[in-house]
Amino acid sequence: MKKVKVNEVREHLAKYLSDAEKGEEIIITKHSRPIARLGPLEPSDSEFPDLSEHRKSIKLKNQPLSKTVLEQRNEERY
């Protein structure tokens, strides 16, 4: 973790954002006192899951997708 003066962060914000994106944590100081922390975001669990494999598993049976999905729901597959 590195400490950086607020003026330095203002002048080179892109560099420090890049460092944070890479996982580094930066403490921003003003008059030698810590005032803020800049660091990477933690991954969010609220992101939508990747359903590409699920989509590939659906067989259309020469009918519209909506009808296929309804049939599979009725079969309790999904």
N, C-alpha and C positions, 0 to 999 in steps of 0.2 A: 504494500500500500504506500503510495507516495503522497506527499503534501505539496500543494501548489497554491501560490497566491492568487487571489481573485483576478488581479490585473493580468496575470499570465494566462489564466483560463480565458479571459475575454479576448486576448490577442490570438490565441491558438486553440480556439474551441474545437475545431474540426479534428485536430490531433488528439485531444483528450477524449472526445466522443469515440474516436476510433479505438483508443486504448480501452475504454470502457466496454465497447462492443467485443473486444477480444478477451474480456473477463477481468481486466484490471480495475481495482477500486482506487479512486482518487479522493483525497480529503482536500476541500477548498478552504483556504484560510484567509482571514482579514485581520490585519494587525497581529499576526502570529497566533490568532485563535481560530480553531475549527468552526466553520459556519455551515458547511454543507458537505454531502458525500455524493460523488458521481460514480456510478458503477453499472454493471450489466443488470438487465431485468431478469427476473426468474421466469422460467417458462410457465405459461398459463395453462391450467387444466381445462379452461373454457373454450379452447380452440376446437374447431370442428374436426372430427376424426377423418382419416383418409379412407374413403369407401371404394377406391378403385378396384381392389380385389373382390369386394362384395359385388360390385356391378358386373365384373367379368363372370361371376358364378351364376348369374341369372340367364337362363336359357329362354329365348323368346317364343319358341314353338310356332313360328310363322303367324304371330298375332301381335297386337299392340302391347307395348310394355306395360301400360296401365292394367290391362286384363291379366297379364302374366303375374304381376305383383299381387293383384287381388286374389288370384287362384292360390298363390303361394302363402298368402296370409291365411286363407281359409284352410289350407293344409297345415297351418301352424309352423311353417318352415321359418318364418321371420316374425 
